[in-house]
Amino acid sequence: MTTSLKCRNQNGHDTTNIIPLRPETVVEIRILILEKEMSNKRSSINRPPTPDADKDDQDREHTLQEIINIKLIESGEKERLKELLRERLIECGWRDEMKALCRAFTRKKGRNNVTVDDLVHVITPKGRASIPDSVKAELLQRIRSFLASSSI
Protein backbone atom coordinates (compact mmCIF):
# COMPACT_ATOMS: atom_id res chain seq x y z
CA MET A 1 0.00 0.00 0.00
CA THR A 2 1.31 3.47 -0.80
CA THR A 3 0.26 6.61 0.93
CA SER A 4 0.62 10.12 -0.35
CA LEU A 5 1.69 12.55 2.33
CA LYS A 6 1.59 16.29 1.95
CA CYS A 7 4.47 17.90 3.75
CA ARG A 8 6.48 21.06 4.02
CA ASN A 9 10.23 20.75 3.61
CA GLN A 10 12.83 22.74 5.57
CA ASN A 11 12.71 25.55 3.01
CA GLY A 12 8.97 25.94 3.53
CA HIS A 13 8.04 24.50 0.13
CA ASP A 14 5.05 22.21 -0.11
CA THR A 15 5.82 18.75 -1.42
CA THR A 16 3.95 15.49 -1.78
CA ASN A 17 5.78 12.27 -1.00
CA ILE A 18 4.49 8.85 -1.94
CA ILE A 19 5.68 6.38 0.65
CA PRO A 20 5.00 2.63 0.76
CA LEU A 21 3.33 1.83 4.08
CA ARG A 22 1.75 -1.24 5.57
CA PRO A 23 -1.98 -0.79 6.38
CA GLU A 24 -1.41 -1.29 10.12
CA THR A 25 1.27 1.40 10.04
CA VAL A 26 -1.14 3.87 8.46
CA VAL A 27 -3.61 3.21 11.28
CA GLU A 28 -0.88 3.65 13.91
CA ILE A 29 0.23 6.91 12.30
CA ARG A 30 -3.31 8.26 12.27
CA ILE A 31 -3.72 7.36 15.93
CA LEU A 32 -0.43 9.09 16.83
CA ILE A 33 -1.40 12.20 14.89
CA LEU A 34 -4.82 12.32 16.54
CA GLU A 35 -3.30 11.85 20.00
CA LYS A 36 -0.83 14.65 19.35
CA GLU A 37 -3.52 16.97 18.05
CA MET A 38 -5.83 16.18 20.96
CA SER A 39 -3.08 16.87 23.49
CA ASN A 40 -2.46 20.27 21.89
CA LYS A 41 -6.11 21.30 22.16
CA ARG A 42 -7.56 22.78 25.28
CA SER A 43 -11.06 21.61 25.95
CA SER A 44 -13.57 23.63 27.85
CA ILE A 45 -16.20 22.27 30.18
CA ASN A 46 -18.58 25.07 29.23
CA ARG A 47 -18.08 24.99 25.47
CA PRO A 48 -17.91 21.97 23.14
CA PRO A 49 -15.34 21.97 20.33
CA THR A 50 -16.41 23.57 17.07
CA PRO A 51 -17.21 21.27 14.15
CA ASP A 52 -14.79 23.13 11.85
CA ALA A 53 -11.82 22.16 14.03
CA ASP A 54 -11.84 18.60 12.66
CA LYS A 55 -11.72 19.85 9.03
CA ASP A 56 -8.54 21.83 9.74
CA ASP A 57 -6.88 18.77 11.27
CA GLN A 58 -7.53 16.67 8.16
CA ASP A 59 -6.06 19.32 5.85
CA ARG A 60 -2.90 19.68 7.94
CA GLU A 61 0.32 18.92 6.08
CA HIS A 62 2.99 16.69 7.58
CA THR A 63 6.44 18.12 8.15
CA LEU A 64 9.53 16.42 6.83
CA GLN A 65 10.45 15.58 10.42
CA GLU A 66 7.12 13.77 10.91
CA ILE A 67 7.60 11.80 7.69
CA ILE A 68 11.11 10.76 8.73
CA ASN A 69 9.81 9.71 12.15
CA ILE A 70 7.08 7.62 10.49
CA LYS A 71 9.63 5.84 8.29
CA LEU A 72 11.95 5.22 11.26
CA ILE A 73 9.12 3.66 13.24
CA GLU A 74 7.77 1.60 10.36
CA SER A 75 11.16 0.11 9.50
CA GLY A 76 12.05 -0.65 13.10
CA GLU A 77 15.13 1.56 12.79
CA LYS A 78 13.96 3.85 15.60
CA GLU A 79 14.05 0.96 18.08
CA ARG A 80 17.49 -0.10 16.83
CA LEU A 81 18.77 3.48 17.22
CA LYS A 82 17.37 3.69 20.75
CA GLU A 83 19.06 0.40 21.67
CA LEU A 84 22.36 1.60 20.18
CA LEU A 85 22.09 4.84 22.14
CA ARG A 86 21.33 2.93 25.35
CA GLU A 87 24.39 0.69 24.82
CA ARG A 88 26.75 3.56 24.03
CA LEU A 89 25.61 5.62 27.03
CA ILE A 90 26.19 2.67 29.33
CA GLU A 91 29.61 1.97 27.79
CA CYS A 92 30.85 5.54 28.25
CA GLY A 93 29.63 5.78 31.85
CA TRP A 94 26.96 8.38 31.17
CA ARG A 95 24.23 6.29 32.79
CA ASP A 96 26.27 5.87 35.99
CA GLU A 97 26.90 9.64 36.04
CA MET A 98 23.16 10.32 35.82
CA LYS A 99 22.45 7.80 38.60
CA ALA A 100 25.02 9.53 40.80
CA LEU A 101 23.49 12.95 40.09
CA CYS A 102 20.02 11.61 40.97
CA ARG A 103 21.29 10.08 44.20
CA ALA A 104 23.12 13.27 45.18
CA PHE A 105 20.04 15.39 44.49
CA THR A 106 17.87 12.97 46.48
CA ARG A 107 20.27 13.03 49.45
CA LYS A 108 20.42 16.82 49.35
CA LYS A 109 16.63 17.32 49.30
CA GLY A 110 15.70 14.32 51.42
CA ARG A 111 14.31 11.06 50.10
CA ASN A 112 10.69 11.87 50.98
CA ASN A 113 10.86 15.39 49.55
CA VAL A 114 11.79 14.51 45.95
CA THR A 115 9.43 13.59 43.15
CA VAL A 116 10.24 12.09 39.77
CA ASP A 117 9.27 15.41 38.18
CA ASP A 118 11.85 17.18 40.37
CA LEU A 119 14.54 14.75 39.23
CA VAL A 120 13.58 15.09 35.57
CA HIS A 121 13.57 18.89 35.81
CA VAL A 122 17.03 19.04 37.40
CA ILE A 123 18.79 16.16 35.64
CA THR A 124 17.51 16.48 32.04
CA PRO A 125 19.54 19.59 31.08
CA LYS A 126 22.70 18.12 32.62
CA GLY A 127 22.11 14.78 30.95
CA ARG A 128 21.57 16.25 27.49
CA ALA A 129 24.63 18.47 27.80
CA SER A 130 26.88 15.61 28.90
CA ILE A 131 26.18 13.14 26.07
CA PRO A 132 29.55 12.54 24.40
CA ASP A 133 30.01 14.03 20.93
CA SER A 134 31.18 10.67 19.62
CA VAL A 135 27.83 9.10 20.53
CA LYS A 136 25.93 11.94 18.88
CA ALA A 137 28.09 11.66 15.75
CA GLU A 138 27.55 7.89 15.51
CA LEU A 139 23.77 8.24 15.80
CA LEU A 140 23.71 11.07 13.28
CA GLN A 141 25.69 8.95 10.81
CA ARG A 142 23.27 6.03 11.25
CA ILE A 143 20.30 8.35 10.67
CA ARG A 144 21.93 9.80 7.55
CA SER A 145 22.61 6.31 6.23
CA PHE A 146 18.99 5.33 6.85
CA LEU A 147 17.71 8.42 5.06
CA ALA A 148 20.01 7.79 2.10
CA SER A 149 18.89 4.18 1.79
CA SER A 150 15.18 4.98 2.14
CA SER A 151 15.31 7.81 -0.41
CA ILE A 152 13.51 10.44 1.66
C-alpha positions as CSV (number, residue, x, y, z in Angstrom):
1,M,0.0,0.0,0.0
2,T,1.3,3.5,-0.8
3,T,0.3,6.6,0.9
4,S,0.6,10.1,-0.4
5,L,1.7,12.6,2.3
6,K,1.6,16.3,2.0
7,C,4.5,17.9,3.8
8,R,6.5,21.1,4.0
9,N,10.2,20.7,3.6
10,Q,12.8,22.7,5.6
11,N,12.7,25.5,3.0
12,G,9.0,25.9,3.5
13,H,8.0,24.5,0.1
14,D,5.0,22.2,-0.1
15,T,5.8,18.7,-1.4
16,T,4.0,15.5,-1.8
17,N,5.8,12.3,-1.0
18,I,4.5,8.8,-1.9
19,I,5.7,6.4,0.6
20,P,5.0,2.6,0.8
21,L,3.3,1.8,4.1
22,R,1.8,-1.2,5.6
23,P,-2.0,-0.8,6.4
24,E,-1.4,-1.3,10.1
25,T,1.3,1.4,10.0
26,V,-1.1,3.9,8.5
27,V,-3.6,3.2,11.3
28,E,-0.9,3.7,13.9
29,I,0.2,6.9,12.3
30,R,-3.3,8.3,12.3
31,I,-3.7,7.4,15.9
32,L,-0.4,9.1,16.8
33,I,-1.4,12.2,14.9
34,L,-4.8,12.3,16.5
35,E,-3.3,11.8,20.0
36,K,-0.8,14.6,19.3
37,E,-3.5,17.0,18.1
38,M,-5.8,16.2,21.0
39,S,-3.1,16.9,23.5
40,N,-2.5,20.3,21.9
41,K,-6.1,21.3,22.2
42,R,-7.6,22.8,25.3
43,S,-11.1,21.6,25.9
44,S,-13.6,23.6,27.9
45,I,-16.2,22.3,30.2
46,N,-18.6,25.1,29.2
47,R,-18.1,25.0,25.5
48,P,-17.9,22.0,23.1
49,P,-15.3,22.0,20.3
50,T,-16.4,23.6,17.1
51,P,-17.2,21.3,14.2
52,D,-14.8,23.1,11.9
53,A,-11.8,22.2,14.0
54,D,-11.8,18.6,12.7
55,K,-11.7,19.9,9.0
56,D,-8.5,21.8,9.7
57,D,-6.9,18.8,11.3
58,Q,-7.5,16.7,8.2
59,D,-6.1,19.3,5.8
60,R,-2.9,19.7,7.9
61,E,0.3,18.9,6.1
62,H,3.0,16.7,7.6
63,T,6.4,18.1,8.1
64,L,9.5,16.4,6.8
65,Q,10.4,15.6,10.4
66,E,7.1,13.8,10.9
67,I,7.6,11.8,7.7
68,I,11.1,10.8,8.7
69,N,9.8,9.7,12.1
70,I,7.1,7.6,10.5
71,K,9.6,5.8,8.3
72,L,11.9,5.2,11.3
73,I,9.1,3.7,13.2
74,E,7.8,1.6,10.4
75,S,11.2,0.1,9.5
76,G,12.1,-0.6,13.1
77,E,15.1,1.6,12.8
78,K,14.0,3.9,15.6
79,E,14.0,1.0,18.1
80,R,17.5,-0.1,16.8
81,L,18.8,3.5,17.2
82,K,17.4,3.7,20.8
83,E,19.1,0.4,21.7
84,L,22.4,1.6,20.2
85,L,22.1,4.8,22.1
86,R,21.3,2.9,25.3
87,E,24.4,0.7,24.8
88,R,26.8,3.6,24.0
89,L,25.6,5.6,27.0
90,I,26.2,2.7,29.3
91,E,29.6,2.0,27.8
92,C,30.9,5.5,28.3
93,G,29.6,5.8,31.9
94,W,27.0,8.4,31.2
95,R,24.2,6.3,32.8
96,D,26.3,5.9,36.0
97,E,26.9,9.6,36.0
98,M,23.2,10.3,35.8
99,K,22.5,7.8,38.6
100,A,25.0,9.5,40.8
101,L,23.5,12.9,40.1
102,C,20.0,11.6,41.0
103,R,21.3,10.1,44.2
104,A,23.1,13.3,45.2
105,F,20.0,15.4,44.5
106,T,17.9,13.0,46.5
107,R,20.3,13.0,49.4
108,K,20.4,16.8,49.4
109,K,16.6,17.3,49.3
110,G,15.7,14.3,51.4
111,R,14.3,11.1,50.1
112,N,10.7,11.9,51.0
113,N,10.9,15.4,49.5
114,V,11.8,14.5,46.0
115,T,9.4,13.6,43.1
116,V,10.2,12.1,39.8
117,D,9.3,15.4,38.2
118,D,11.9,17.2,40.4
119,L,14.5,14.8,39.2
120,V,13.6,15.1,35.6
121,H,13.6,18.9,35.8
122,V,17.0,19.0,37.4
123,I,18.8,16.2,35.6
124,T,17.5,16.5,32.0
125,P,19.5,19.6,31.1
126,K,22.7,18.1,32.6
127,G,22.1,14.8,30.9
128,R,21.6,16.2,27.5
129,A,24.6,18.5,27.8
130,S,26.9,15.6,28.9
131,I,26.2,13.1,26.1
132,P,29.6,12.5,24.4
133,D,30.0,14.0,20.9
134,S,31.2,10.7,19.6
135,V,27.8,9.1,20.5
136,K,25.9,11.9,18.9
137,A,28.1,11.7,15.7
138,E,27.5,7.9,15.5
139,L,23.8,8.2,15.8
140,L,23.7,11.1,13.3
141,Q,25.7,9.0,10.8
142,R,23.3,6.0,11.3
143,I,20.3,8.4,10.7
144,R,21.9,9.8,7.5
145,S,22.6,6.3,6.2
146,F,19.0,5.3,6.9
147,L,17.7,8.4,5.1
148,A,20.0,7.8,2.1
149,S,18.9,4.2,1.8
150,S,15.2,5.0,2.1
151,S,15.3,7.8,-0.4
152,I,13.5,10.4,1.7
